[in-house]
Amino acid sequence: MEYDHRKGLIYALFTASMWGFMAIVLKVVTNNELAPLTVVWFRFIIAFLMLASWTLIFRRSDFFIFLKPPWMLFLAAIFLGFNYLGFIAGIKYISPSSSQVFIQIAPVLFALSGIFIFREQVNWRHLAGFALVLTGMGLFYSEQIRELAGKGENFTLGMVLVLGGGLSWAFFASFQKALLKSVRPNQLNLFIYGFCSLVMLPMVSFSKLKGMDDSMWYLLVYLGLNTVLAYGSLALAIKFTEAARVSVIITLNPIITFVTMAILSGMEVSWIEPESFTLLSLIGASTVLGGAILVISAAWNKKRATRTGSPS
């Protein structure tokens, strides 16, 4: 398949922007005592209904994916479900910006999966980048623990949950990349949203929804719309350009979260807790981001070198 890098870039940038804002919205929703699984189910069911409506009008043949889905599609759905649950459960205990620092393990592991799955050669960028990611996370974590004092246990729990969600996303993305060779992006997302909605339905706590403010309903609808647009765009980005190139771009989404939270903290809004980071915390976060980009760009540079015939 011939790549269209310009389209891939646009879709990847859109995904990054959607994910940058989503962390903030998830934090607001979890502050209202909604169970993580209930919120995740709403994300999936709203996304499924929206995508199913579009498919019913424009591409009905895509529904045939439900008749005989590939076994790998079930695994992709399960891992994406765990990713959603891990991230939202973790963000309940840590700030949106902190969650975006730790979730960077996801694109890094996705890029490294090529080494273990496709036996790609390891180079110094992989090793140096991964070392930077671990060093940066350690620095950021230790500094946040020092600043939070008595809330250290909750922060550690949140970090572990987000890291677990990141690991699940790396598995999902690897399965998705393989599936897109034979399954259309719309079919993939349609099945995943429907499957996860069905599996999670018996565990949803509908009693918590009674008397919920209109603003919370709007946020839940936004999360569902965010899911459709972000993951639909991600699937198209991976289809149109290399996974390494996509991963570099979506790794930049924490910048959107940090900048937005800085603006909200300066405005002193009442609906989300303000954030403040020490210089060492910001250095740690920057180190994580730089290391992630280094790891991911290693695969990108290797592919470019192969195409041009230049040494890696």
Buried (B, 14 or more C-beta within 10 A) or exposed (E): EEEBEEBBBBBBBBBBBBBBBBBBBBBBBBEBEBBBBBBBBBBBBBBBBBBBEBBEEEEEEBBEBEEEBBEBBBBBBBBBBBBBBBBBBBBBBBBBBBBBBBBBBBBBBBBBBBBEEEEBEEBEBBEBBBBBBBBBBEBBBEBBBEBBEEBBEEBBBBBBBBBBBBBBBBBBBBBBBBBBEEBBBBBBBBBBBBBBBEBBEEEBEEEBBEEEEEEBEEBBBBBBBBBBBBBBBBBBBBBBBBBBBBBBBBBBBBBBBBEBBBEBBEEEEEEBBBBEBEEBBBBBBBBBBBBBBBBBBBBBBBBBEEEEEEEE
